Amino acid sequence: MAEEKGSGHEKKAASGCGSFGQTTNEALEQQMLNDRMAKIHNKIIVMSGKGGVGKSTVSVNIAVELASRGKRVGLVDVDIHGPSIPGLLNLSDARPQSDLSGMSPIAYKVSGGEIKVMSIGFLLSNRDAAVIWRGPMKLGAIKQFLRDVAWGELDYLIIDSPPGTGDEPLSVCQLIEGLTGAVIVTTPQKIAIDDVRRSITFCHQLNTKVLGVVENMSGFVCPHCGEQTDIFTRGGGGIMASEMDVPFLGRIPLDPKVVQAGDEGRPIVENSPDSTAAKAYAGIVDTLLMFADEAHGKSE
C-alpha cells in the first residue's frame, strides 16, 4: 500500500487505519474489540526476537494440529510488512468479503474442521505490493483484524507476529484483555537465543505469560536414512528456558519435508503426519492443551 491506487479492500484498510481516532470513540472501539475477543477462549501470540527461526511455520502447524483435533481455531497474521501465512496455507489468491457482521476470515479446511485465517496479505492488490506504513497505521490494521473480523466462537486464536519486540507484538499484548500467553520460538544457536531472551523479558514487562519455548530446526533429519545430525547444535532453547525459568515445549527437527510442505501450502502435520517433525508438533500441542485446561480450571 505504498500507492494510492489499489483494491477496495486496500483502500478500506488504509483509510480505516488512518481515521480511527477521528471517526469513533476510542473507548467504544476497545469495547467492541473486547466483545469480539471475549468469544475466544484462548488467545496465544507466537513470538521471536530473531527473524528466520520459522515462527510462521510453527504458528501454522500449531493451528492445524489444534483444528485436526476438533478445536475451533483462528489464525491471524499480524506481520504487516512480511505476511507469510497466506503462502504457507496456499491461500495467496484468497480475498475476504465483508457484511454487517464484519470482515469474513478465509477458511482453510483441515481433516476434522477448519481454520479461520486473516492476514494483510489477503488485502494486497498483488503479492509483490509493499506495505510502507508507520506505527499508527500498523496499529490500526491490527485493531481491525481483532475487532472487525467475524471470528465467532473459537477455542483458540493463534497470533503470528513479526520478529522483535516492536509495534505489532506490543499492540497485541496491550489490546487483548485476557491474552492466554506467548509461545516463544528460537533456533539452537547462541546468536538466536540471545535475541529470543529479549522476547521473554518483553513478555515479563507486559505481564504476558510465557507458555513456553519451542526450539525449531533442532537437528537435521536425513531424508534418506532418517538419521538426525545436529547441524546448528542442539539444546540451546531448553537451556535458555531453564535459565529464564519458563517452560520448554519441545524441539522441532530441521526436516526437508517441512520446507517442501510449506512451499506447497500444506503444513507438515497434514502432509506427513508420521514424520518426526509432525510428532514433535503433536507433543507441543499436547502441552498447550494442558496449559489451557489449567488456565480455565479444568483437569483431565
C-alpha positions in Angstrom: 0.0 0.0 0.0 2.8 2.3 -0.9 0.5 3.8 -3.5 -2.9 5.4 -3.6 -4.3 3.0 -6.2 -5.4 -0.5 -5.1 -8.3 -2.7 -4.4 -11.4 -1.7 -2.4 -10.1 -3.8 0.5 -6.8 -2.0 0.4 -8.4 1.5 0.4 -10.8 0.5 3.2 -7.9 -0.8 5.3 -5.7 2.2 4.7 -8.5 4.8 5.3 -9.8 3.0 8.3 -6.3 2.7 9.9 -5.7 6.4 9.5 -9.0 7.6 10.8 -10.0 5.6 13.8 -9.4 8.4 16.3 -11.2 10.9 14.2 -14.4 9.0 13.5 -15.1 6.8 16.5 -14.7 7.0 20.3 -11.6 5.1 21.4 -13.3 3.6 24.4 -16.2 2.3 22.2 -13.6 0.8 19.8 -11.9 -1.0 22.6 -15.2 -2.3 24.0 -16.1 -3.7 20.5 -12.7 -5.4 20.4 -13.1 -6.8 23.9 -16.6 -8.2 23.0 -15.1 -9.9 19.9 -12.2 -11.4 21.8 -14.5 -12.5 24.7 -15.9 -15.2 22.4 -12.4 -16.7 22.0 -11.4 -18.9 24.9 -7.6 -18.9 24.3 -5.5 -16.2 22.6 -1.9 -17.2 22.0 0.7 -15.0 20.4 3.7 -16.6 18.7 6.8 -14.5 19.0 10.6 -14.5 18.5 13.3 -11.9 19.0 15.0 -13.2 15.9 13.9 -13.4 12.2 14.3 -16.6 10.2 13.6 -19.0 13.0 10.5 -20.5 11.4 8.0 -18.7 13.6 5.2 -18.6 11.0 5.7 -22.3 10.2 5.3 -23.0 13.9 2.2 -20.9 14.1 0.6 -22.6 11.1 1.4 -26.2 12.3 0.1 -25.5 15.8 -3.1 -24.1 14.4 -3.6 -27.0 12.0 -2.8 -29.6 14.7 -5.4 -28.0 17.0 -8.0 -27.9 14.3 -7.4 -31.5 13.4 -8.3 -32.4 17.0 -11.7 -30.8 16.6 -10.8 -27.4 18.2 -12.4 -24.2 16.7 -9.3 -22.3 15.6 -8.5 -18.9 14.2 -5.1 -17.8 12.8 -4.3 -14.1 12.5 -1.1 -12.8 10.8 -0.1 -9.5 12.3 3.2 -9.4 10.4 2.2 -6.3 8.4 5.4 -6.0 6.3 6.1 -9.7 5.6 2.9 -11.7 5.8 3.8 -15.4 5.4 0.6 -17.2 6.4 -1.3 -17.0 3.1 1.6 -18.7 1.2 2.1 -21.3 3.9 -1.6 -22.3 3.6 -1.8 -21.9 -0.2 -4.3 -19.1 0.2 -2.4 -16.3 -1.5 -5.2 -15.6 -4.0 -8.0 -15.6 -1.4 -9.9 -12.3 -0.8 -12.2 -11.7 2.2 -15.7 -10.5 2.0 -17.5 -8.1 4.3 -21.1 -7.8 5.6 -22.9 -6.4 8.6 -21.2 -8.9 10.9 -17.7 -7.8 9.9 -15.0 -9.0 7.6 -15.2 -12.7 6.9 -12.0 -14.6 7.6 -10.7 -17.0 4.9 -11.5 -20.7 5.7 -8.7 -23.3 5.5 -10.1 -26.8 5.5 -8.4 -29.5 7.6 -9.3 -33.0 8.5 -11.8 -32.7 11.3 -12.6 -29.0 10.8 -11.3 -25.7 9.5 -9.2 -22.7 10.5 -10.4 -19.1 10.1 -7.5 -17.1 8.7 -6.8 -13.3 8.4 -3.7 -11.6 7.0 -2.8 -8.3 5.4 -1.7 -10.4 2.6 -5.3 -11.0 1.6 -5.8 -7.3 1.2 -2.9 -6.6 -1.2 -3.6 -6.0 -4.9 -0.7 -8.3 -5.7 1.8 -10.4 -3.8 4.6 -8.1 -4.7 3.0 -5.0 -3.2 4.9 -3.3 -0.3 3.2 -2.1 2.8 5.0 1.1 3.8 3.4 2.1 7.0 4.5 3.7 10.2 3.4 2.6 13.7 -0.1 4.2 13.9 -1.2 2.6 10.5 0.0 -0.8 11.7 -1.8 -0.4 15.0 -5.0 0.5 13.1 -4.7 -2.6 10.9 -4.2 -4.9 13.9 -7.2 -3.3 15.6 -9.3 -4.1 12.5 -8.1 -7.7 12.5 -9.0 -8.2 16.1 -12.2 -6.1 16.3 -13.8 -6.2 12.8 -13.1 -9.7 11.6 -16.1 -12.1 12.3 -14.2 -14.7 14.3 -17.2 -16.0 16.1 -16.8 -18.5 18.9 -13.3 -20.0 18.9 -11.4 -22.3 21.2 -8.0 -20.9 20.1 -6.8 -17.8 18.2 -3.1 -18.2 17.2 -1.5 -14.8 16.5 1.6 -14.9 14.3 3.7 -11.8 14.9 6.8 -10.5 13.2 10.3 -10.9 14.8 11.3 -8.5 17.5 9.5 -6.6 20.3 8.2 -3.7 18.2 4.8 -2.3 17.3 3.0 -5.5 16.3 3.6 -7.7 19.4 3.3 -4.7 21.6 -0.1 -3.8 20.1 -1.4 -7.4 20.5 -0.3 -7.6 24.1 -1.8 -4.2 25.0 -5.1 -4.6 23.0 -6.2 -8.1 24.0 -7.5 -8.4 27.6 -7.0 -11.9 28.9 -4.3 -12.9 26.5 -3.6 -16.5 27.4 0.1 -16.2 26.8 3.0 -16.3 24.4 4.9 -19.2 22.6 8.5 -18.1 22.0 10.3 -19.7 19.0 14.1 -19.9 18.7 16.7 -22.0 17.0 19.5 -23.6 19.0 22.5 -21.4 18.1 23.6 -18.7 20.6 23.0 -15.7 18.2 19.3 -16.6 18.0 19.0 -17.4 21.7 20.5 -14.1 22.8 17.8 -12.2 20.8 15.0 -14.5 21.9 15.8 -13.8 25.6 14.6 -10.3 24.9 11.2 -11.6 23.9 10.9 -13.3 27.2 11.9 -10.2 29.0 9.3 -8.3 26.9 6.6 -10.6 28.0 7.5 -10.3 31.7 7.5 -6.5 31.4 4.0 -6.6 29.8 2.7 -9.2 32.3 2.1 -11.6 29.5 2.5 -15.3 30.5 5.2 -17.2 28.6 3.6 -20.5 27.8 6.9 -22.0 26.7 9.8 -22.0 24.3 10.0 -24.0 21.1 13.4 -24.9 19.7 13.0 -25.1 16.0 15.5 -26.5 13.5 16.9 -28.6 16.3 18.9 -31.2 14.4 18.7 -32.2 10.7 16.7 -35.3 9.7 18.3 -37.0 6.7 15.6 -37.6 4.0 17.3 -40.9 3.0 18.1 -42.7 6.2 16.2 -40.7 8.8 19.3 -40.2 11.0 19.4 -36.9 12.9 22.5 -34.7 12.8 23.0 -31.6 15.0 24.0 -29.1 12.3 23.0 -26.0 14.4 23.9 -27.7 17.7 21.1 -28.8 19.9 19.5 -28.0 23.2 20.2 -24.2 23.4 16.5 -23.4 23.6 15.9 -25.8 26.5 18.9 -24.4 28.4 17.7 -20.9 27.9 14.2 -21.7 29.0 15.6 -23.3 32.2 17.8 -20.3 32.9 14.9 -17.9 32.4 12.5 -20.1 34.4 9.9 -20.6 31.7 8.5 -23.9 30.3 10.2 -25.7 27.4 7.6 -27.0 25.0 9.8 -29.2 22.7 12.2 -29.4 19.8 11.2 -29.4 16.1 13.9 -31.0 13.8 15.1 -29.4 10.6 13.4 -31.7 8.1 13.4 -31.2 4.3 9.7 -32.3 4.4 8.8 -29.2 6.4 10.3 -26.9 3.7 8.5 -28.8 1.0 5.2 -28.8 2.8 5.5 -25.1 3.4 6.2 -24.4 -0.2 3.2 -26.5 -1.3 1.0 -24.7 1.2 0.2 -27.9 3.1 1.7 -27.9 6.6 3.8 -30.9 7.8 1.3 -32.0 10.3 -1.1 -32.7 7.4 1.4 -33.5 4.7 3.5 -36.1 6.7 1.7 -36.8 10.0 4.0 -39.7 10.8 7.2 -37.6 10.4 9.4 -36.7 13.3 8.5 -33.1 12.9 4.8 -33.7 12.9 5.1 -35.9 16.0 7.0 -33.1 17.7 4.3 -30.6 16.9 1.7 -33.0 18.3 3.7 -33.1 21.6 3.8 -29.3 21.8 0.1 -29.1 21.2 -0.5 -31.7 24.0 1.3 -29.4 26.4 -0.6 -26.2 25.2 -3.9 -28.0 25.7 -2.8 -28.9 29.2 -1.9 -25.3 29.9 -5.2 -24.1 28.6 -7.1 -26.5 30.8 -5.1 -25.4 33.8 -5.8 -21.7 32.9 -9.5 -22.4 32.8 -9.6 -24.5 36.0 -10.1 -27.9 34.2 -8.4 -31.1 34.7 -8.1 -34.3 32.7 
